[in-house]
């Protein structure tokens, strides 16, 4: 991603926070920019998509398959985590511009990161499982990863903005390097060092007992840092912003298609392999490969101009969800869990709560799996029920923008 130079006289969060002047020795005294509704709309859209995947987890439907319905039910949700992480970085940049103080921004990122980690290990883990036995199952999931990345970003923001997004892209592209030390010096990486390293990047070492690591820090800290640098584009005037979003997003998407197709053609498929389109789109998520991130972040960035122009009731609903991402997340998991228990009881006369004792890692007999129509019916009911508390909380948060509610 190339960040275009700002037009003369345009102040950025980096130089206003430092008290610098724009060209012409005019003091930078720009007012805080209004909240970008397009980001809320895109964030809200991927939050709704996330609910599809989490209903799928409780339904027993596998993560992908040879049939288009099952494959694309999983594939469409791949946009969620890259969007969350990337836009979290962008949101941090915009928050820094609003605060005008890197120290305040660093404290905000640090405290919010700690809050996210604590929530993942306590309330969110309980919501997934409805199981109070924390000794045998803990989850290092997406919220844990977001918290860790925010803490690291609190350190990175002290670097020049160009250094931040370049470091982010290097981490994404050269992420395999983080598996190199354990493989070449296995004796050194055994024991406590290896257990810690598995949280950074998977290298086949032994994680801490009872901890399931779903999301590692690398390459996601790179995605967040790149998102922070992307804030420079969003500070441009609307016409230039839309142009550079399209250029950046379509370029990343085209790069995915070119590199992904070359990889597909140079790796012959087995006789029972899925169709070529499925193989192209089925990129590695754990950990997120560069191709996976090109496939997801390219279209996301390219859609920002469309989100900026979106109007009507659908846009309002999406923006409402997008303004309260953590509140939505904390509500939607227990609601989906309860919906799954009720659905099981109505279908087979038993809620089968034990099937979800280690959710999101679930397993139960194939004859009890839901069909896709039931999955989407439960998903739609869940989203409708979520809208009303999210609308209430979004209005409350808007009335008290500087309170603790901003953490949610």
C-alpha positions as CSV (number, residue, x, y, z in Angstrom):
1,X,0.0,0.0,0.0
2,X,1.4,3.4,-1.0
3,X,0.3,6.4,1.0
4,X,0.0,9.4,-1.3
5,X,1.5,12.7,-0.2
6,X,-0.9,15.2,1.3
7,X,-1.8,18.3,-0.5
8,X,0.0,21.4,0.6
9,X,-1.6,22.9,3.7
10,X,-3.2,19.7,4.8
11,X,-2.5,18.8,8.5
12,X,-2.2,15.3,9.7
13,X,-2.6,13.8,13.1
14,X,1.1,13.3,13.3
15,X,2.1,16.9,12.9
16,X,-0.8,18.5,14.8
17,X,-0.1,16.3,17.8
18,X,3.5,17.4,17.7
19,X,2.5,21.0,17.4
20,X,4.1,21.4,14.0
21,X,3.1,23.8,11.3
22,X,1.8,23.2,7.8
23,X,3.6,24.7,4.9
24,X,3.7,28.5,5.0
25,X,4.4,28.5,8.8
26,X,0.7,28.6,9.5
27,X,0.0,27.0,12.9
28,X,-1.9,23.8,12.7
29,X,-5.1,24.4,14.6
30,X,-7.5,22.3,12.7
31,X,-10.6,21.2,14.6
32,X,-11.2,17.5,15.3
33,X,-12.6,15.8,12.3
34,X,-16.2,14.5,12.4
35,X,-16.7,10.7,12.8
36,X,-16.4,9.0,9.4
37,X,-19.8,7.3,8.9
38,X,-18.4,5.1,6.1
39,X,-16.1,3.3,8.6
40,X,-19.1,2.7,10.8
41,X,-21.1,1.3,7.9
42,X,-18.3,-1.1,6.8
43,X,-17.7,-2.1,10.4
44,X,-21.4,-2.8,11.0
45,X,-21.6,-4.9,7.8
46,X,-18.7,-7.2,8.8
47,X,-20.1,-7.4,12.4
48,X,-23.4,-8.8,10.9
49,X,-21.4,-11.2,8.7
50,X,-19.5,-12.3,11.9
51,X,-22.8,-13.5,13.4
52,X,-23.2,-15.9,10.4
53,X,-20.0,-17.6,11.3
54,X,-20.7,-17.8,15.0
55,X,-24.2,-19.3,14.4
56,X,-22.4,-21.8,12.0
57,X,-20.1,-22.8,14.9
58,X,-23.1,-23.7,17.1
59,X,-24.9,-25.4,14.2
60,X,-22.3,-28.0,13.5
61,X,-22.0,-27.0,9.8
62,X,-18.3,-27.4,8.8
63,X,-16.0,-24.5,8.0
64,X,-16.1,-24.8,4.2
65,X,-16.8,-27.7,1.9
66,X,-17.3,-28.7,-1.7
67,X,-20.8,-27.4,-2.0
68,X,-21.2,-23.7,-2.9
69,X,-23.7,-23.0,0.0
70,X,-21.4,-24.3,2.7
71,X,-18.2,-22.9,1.2
72,X,-19.5,-19.4,0.7
73,X,-21.2,-19.3,4.1
74,X,-17.8,-19.6,5.6
75,X,-15.9,-17.6,3.0
76,X,-17.9,-14.5,3.2
77,X,-17.1,-14.2,6.9
78,X,-13.3,-14.1,6.2
79,X,-13.7,-10.4,5.8
80,X,-14.6,-9.9,9.4
81,X,-11.3,-10.1,11.4
82,X,-9.1,-8.3,8.8
83,X,-11.7,-5.5,8.8
84,X,-11.8,-5.3,12.6
85,X,-8.1,-5.2,13.0
86,X,-7.4,-2.8,10.1
87,X,-10.1,-0.4,11.0
88,X,-9.0,-0.5,14.7
89,X,-5.7,0.9,13.5
90,X,-7.4,3.5,11.4
91,X,-9.7,4.4,14.3
92,X,-6.6,4.8,16.5
93,X,-5.1,7.3,14.0
94,X,-8.4,9.3,13.9
95,X,-8.6,9.2,17.7
96,X,-5.1,10.6,17.9
97,X,-6.1,13.4,15.6
98,X,-9.0,14.2,17.8
99,X,-7.0,14.1,21.0
100,X,-4.0,16.0,19.6
101,X,-1.8,14.3,22.1
102,X,0.1,11.0,21.5
103,X,0.5,10.5,25.3
104,X,-3.3,10.4,25.7
105,X,-3.7,8.1,22.6
106,X,-1.1,5.7,24.0
107,X,-2.9,5.6,27.4
108,X,-6.2,4.9,25.6
109,X,-4.7,2.1,23.5
110,X,-3.0,0.6,26.5
111,X,-6.0,0.6,28.8
112,X,-8.4,-0.6,26.0
113,X,-6.0,-3.3,25.1
114,X,-5.8,-4.5,28.7
115,X,-9.6,-4.4,29.0
116,X,-10.0,-6.5,25.9
117,X,-7.6,-9.2,27.1
118,X,-9.4,-9.4,30.5
119,X,-12.8,-9.6,28.8
120,X,-11.6,-12.4,26.5
121,X,-10.3,-14.5,29.4
122,X,-13.4,-14.0,31.6
123,X,-16.8,-12.9,30.2
124,X,-16.3,-13.8,26.6
125,X,-15.0,-17.2,27.4
126,X,-18.0,-17.8,29.7
127,X,-20.4,-16.6,27.0
128,X,-18.9,-19.1,24.5
129,X,-19.1,-22.1,26.8
130,X,-21.5,-21.4,29.7
131,X,-18.9,-23.4,31.6
132,X,-17.3,-22.1,34.8
133,X,-14.4,-24.6,34.7
134,X,-11.6,-22.1,33.7
135,X,-8.8,-24.5,34.6
136,X,-9.2,-26.8,31.6
137,X,-10.1,-24.4,28.8
138,X,-9.1,-20.9,28.0
139,X,-9.3,-19.2,24.7
140,X,-6.9,-16.7,23.1
141,X,-9.3,-15.5,20.5
142,X,-9.9,-12.4,18.3
143,X,-10.6,-10.1,21.2
144,X,-7.4,-11.2,23.0
145,X,-5.4,-10.6,19.8
146,X,-7.0,-7.1,19.3
147,X,-6.0,-6.2,22.9
148,X,-2.4,-7.3,22.4
149,X,-2.1,-5.5,19.1
150,X,-3.5,-2.3,20.7
151,X,-0.9,-2.5,23.5
152,X,1.8,-2.9,20.9
153,X,0.4,0.0,18.8
154,X,0.6,2.2,21.9
155,X,4.4,1.8,21.5
156,X,4.5,2.1,17.7
157,X,2.6,5.4,17.5
158,X,5.7,7.2,18.8
159,X,7.5,6.4,15.5
160,X,7.0,8.5,12.3
161,X,3.7,7.6,10.6
162,X,5.6,6.4,7.4
163,X,7.7,4.1,9.5
164,X,4.5,2.6,11.2
165,X,2.7,1.5,8.0
166,X,6.0,0.3,6.4
167,X,6.7,-1.8,9.5
168,X,3.2,-3.2,9.3
169,X,3.5,-4.2,5.7
170,X,6.9,-5.8,6.3
171,X,5.4,-7.9,9.2
172,X,2.6,-9.1,6.9
173,X,4.8,-10.0,3.9
174,X,7.7,-11.5,5.9
175,X,5.6,-13.1,8.7
176,X,7.2,-16.6,8.0
177,X,10.4,-15.3,9.5
178,X,8.8,-15.6,13.0
179,X,8.7,-19.3,12.5
180,X,12.4,-19.5,11.6
181,X,14.1,-19.2,15.1
182,X,12.2,-22.1,16.7
183,X,12.8,-24.3,13.7
184,X,16.5,-23.6,13.6
185,X,17.2,-23.4,17.3
186,X,14.7,-25.9,18.8
187,X,16.6,-26.5,22.0
188,X,16.5,-22.8,22.9
189,X,12.8,-22.5,22.2
190,X,11.6,-25.4,24.4
191,X,9.9,-24.7,27.7
192,X,8.7,-21.3,28.7
193,X,10.1,-19.4,25.7
194,X,8.3,-21.8,23.3
195,X,5.0,-21.4,25.2
196,X,5.2,-17.6,24.9
197,X,6.3,-17.8,21.3
198,X,3.2,-19.7,20.3
199,X,1.2,-16.6,21.2
200,X,3.3,-14.6,18.7
201,X,3.4,-16.9,15.7
202,X,2.7,-20.7,15.4
203,X,5.9,-22.8,15.2
204,X,4.6,-26.2,16.4
205,X,5.7,-25.6,20.0
206,X,3.8,-26.6,23.0
207,X,1.3,-23.9,24.2
208,X,0.5,-23.4,27.9
209,X,-1.7,-26.2,29.3
210,X,-5.4,-25.6,28.9
211,X,-4.9,-22.6,26.6
212,X,-6.2,-22.8,23.0
213,X,-4.5,-20.2,20.8
214,X,-6.8,-19.3,17.9
215,X,-5.3,-15.9,17.0
216,X,-1.6,-15.1,17.2
217,X,-0.2,-11.6,17.3
218,X,1.7,-11.8,14.0
219,X,0.7,-10.9,11.3
220,X,-2.2,-9.0,12.9
221,X,-0.1,-6.3,14.5
222,X,1.1,-5.6,11.0
223,X,-2.5,-5.3,9.8
224,X,-3.3,-2.8,12.6
225,X,-0.2,-0.8,11.9
226,X,-1.0,-0.6,8.2
227,X,-4.5,0.5,9.1
228,X,-3.0,3.2,11.3
229,X,-1.1,4.5,8.3
230,X,-4.2,4.2,6.1
231,X,-5.7,7.0,8.3
232,X,-3.5,9.4,6.2
233,X,-5.7,8.7,3.2
234,X,-8.9,9.3,5.1
235,X,-7.7,12.8,6.1
236,X,-7.7,13.9,2.5
237,X,-10.5,15.9,0.9
238,X,-13.5,13.7,-0.1
239,X,-12.7,13.4,-3.8
240,X,-9.0,12.6,-3.2
241,X,-10.0,10.2,-0.4
242,X,-12.4,8.2,-2.7
243,X,-9.8,8.1,-5.5
244,X,-7.0,6.7,-3.3
245,X,-9.3,4.2,-1.6
246,X,-10.3,2.9,-5.1
247,X,-6.7,2.8,-6.3
248,X,-5.4,1.1,-3.2
249,X,-8.3,-1.4,-2.8
250,X,-8.4,-2.4,-6.4
251,X,-4.6,-2.7,-6.6
252,X,-4.5,-5.0,-3.7
253,X,-7.4,-7.1,-5.1
254,X,-5.7,-7.3,-8.5
255,X,-2.4,-8.4,-6.8
256,X,-4.3,-11.2,-5.0
257,X,-5.9,-12.4,-8.3
258,X,-2.5,-12.4,-10.1
259,X,-0.4,-14.0,-7.4
260,X,-3.2,-16.4,-6.3
261,X,-3.8,-17.6,-9.9
262,X,0.0,-18.1,-10.4
263,X,0.1,-20.2,-7.2
264,X,-3.0,-22.1,-8.3
265,X,-1.5,-22.9,-11.7
266,X,1.9,-23.9,-10.3
267,X,0.5,-26.3,-7.7
268,X,-1.4,-29.2,-9.4
269,X,-4.6,-30.2,-7.7
270,X,-5.4,-33.7,-6.5
271,X,-8.0,-35.7,-8.2
272,X,-10.6,-35.1,-5.5
273,X,-9.7,-31.4,-5.0
274,X,-12.5,-28.8,-4.9
275,X,-13.1,-26.5,-7.9
276,X,-10.3,-24.0,-8.9
277,X,-12.4,-21.0,-7.7
278,X,-12.7,-22.6,-4.3
279,X,-9.0,-23.3,-4.1
280,X,-8.2,-19.7,-5.1
281,X,-10.5,-18.3,-2.4
282,X,-9.5,-20.8,0.3
283,X,-6.5,-19.0,1.6
284,X,-4.8,-19.6,4.9
285,X,-6.4,-17.8,7.9
286,X,-4.5,-19.3,10.9
287,X,-2.2,-17.5,10.7
288,X,-3.5,-15.0,8.1
289,X,-1.3,-15.4,5.0
290,X,-0.4,-12.4,2.8
291,X,-2.8,-13.7,0.1
292,X,-5.6,-14.0,2.6
293,X,-5.1,-10.4,3.7
294,X,-4.9,-9.2,0.0
295,X,-8.1,-11.1,-0.7
296,X,-10.0,-9.5,2.2
297,X,-8.5,-6.0,2.7
298,X,-8.4,-5.1,-1.0
299,X,-12.2,-5.2,-1.5
300,X,-12.8,-3.7,2.0
301,X,-10.8,-0.6,1.1
302,X,-12.3,-0.4,-2.4
303,X,-15.8,-0.4,-0.9
304,X,-15.1,2.7,1.4
305,X,-16.2,5.2,-1.3
306,X,-19.5,3.3,-1.8
307,X,-20.0,3.2,2.0
308,X,-19.4,7.0,2.1
309,X,-22.3,7.6,-0.3
310,X,-24.7,5.0,1.3
311,X,-28.0,6.3,2.5
312,X,-31.3,4.8,3.6
313,X,-32.4,2.5,6.4
314,X,-29.9,-0.2,5.6
315,X,-27.0,2.2,5.9
316,X,-28.5,3.6,9.2
317,X,-28.7,0.1,10.7
318,X,-25.2,-0.8,9.6
319,X,-23.8,2.5,11.1
320,X,-25.7,1.8,14.4
321,X,-23.9,-1.6,14.7
322,X,-20.6,-0.1,13.6
323,X,-20.7,2.6,16.4
324,X,-20.8,0.0,19.2
325,X,-18.5,-2.9,18.1
326,X,-17.5,-4.2,21.5
327,X,-21.0,-3.9,22.9
328,X,-22.3,-5.9,20.0
329,X,-19.6,-8.5,20.4
330,X,-20.3,-9.0,24.1
331,X,-24.0,-9.4,23.4
332,X,-24.0,-11.5,20.3
333,X,-22.1,-14.6,21.6
334,X,-24.4,-15.4,24.5
335,X,-27.4,-14.6,22.4
336,X,-26.3,-17.1,19.7
337,X,-25.5,-19.6,22.4
338,X,-28.9,-19.4,23.9
339,X,-30.5,-19.5,20.4
340,X,-28.6,-22.7,19.7
341,X,-29.8,-24.4,22.9
342,X,-33.4,-23.4,22.2
343,X,-33.1,-24.6,18.6
344,X,-31.7,-27.9,19.6
345,X,-34.5,-28.4,22.2
346,X,-37.2,-27.6,19.6
347,X,-35.6,-30.0,17.1
348,X,-34.6,-33.0,19.1
349,X,-36.1,-32.4,22.6
350,X,-32.7,-31.8,24.3
351,X,-30.6,-28.6,24.4
352,X,-27.3,-30.6,24.4
353,X,-25.4,-27.9,26.2
354,X,-22.4,-30.2,26.6
355,X,-21.7,-29.9,22.9
356,X,-20.6,-26.3,23.4
357,X,-18.5,-26.8,26.6
358,X,-15.3,-25.8,24.6
359,X,-16.9,-23.4,22.1
360,X,-16.0,-22.1,19.6
361,X,-14.4,-25.5,19.2
362,X,-17.5,-27.7,18.9
363,X,-18.3,-31.2,17.7
364,X,-21.4,-33.3,17.7
365,X,-22.9,-36.1,15.6
366,X,-23.5,-35.3,12.0
367,X,-27.2,-36.3,12.2
368,X,-27.7,-33.4,14.6
369,X,-26.2,-30.7,12.3
370,X,-28.5,-28.0,11.2
371,X,-29.2,-27.2,7.6
372,X,-28.3,-23.9,5.9
373,X,-31.9,-22.6,5.9
374,X,-32.1,-23.0,9.7
375,X,-28.7,-21.5,10.2
376,X,-29.7,-18.3,8.3
377,X,-33.1,-18.2,10.0
378,X,-31.5,-18.2,13.4
379,X,-28.9,-15.7,12.2
380,X,-31.6,-13.2,11.0
381,X,-33.5,-13.5,14.3
382,X,-30.3,-12.9,16.3
383,X,-29.4,-9.8,14.3
384,X,-32.9,-8.3,14.7
385,X,-32.8,-8.9,18.4
386,X,-29.3,-7.3,18.6
387,X,-30.4,-4.1,16.8
388,X,-32.5,-2.6,19.6
389,X,-30.0,-2.7,22.5
390,X,-27.3,-1.6,20.1
391,X,-29.3,1.4,19.0
392,X,-30.0,2.3,22.6
393,X,-26.3,2.0,23.5
394,X,-25.2,3.9,20.4
395,X,-27.4,6.8,21.4
396,X,-26.2,6.7,24.9
397,X,-22.6,6.7,23.7
398,X,-23.2,9.7,21.4
399,X,-24.6,11.7,24.4
400,X,-21.5,10.9,26.5
401,X,-18.6,10.8,24.0
402,X,-15.8,11.4,26.6
403,X,-17.0,8.9,29.2
404,X,-15.9,5.3,29.7
405,X,-18.5,4.3,27.2
406,X,-16.0,5.1,24.4
407,X,-14.2,1.9,25.2
408,X,-17.2,-0.1,23.8
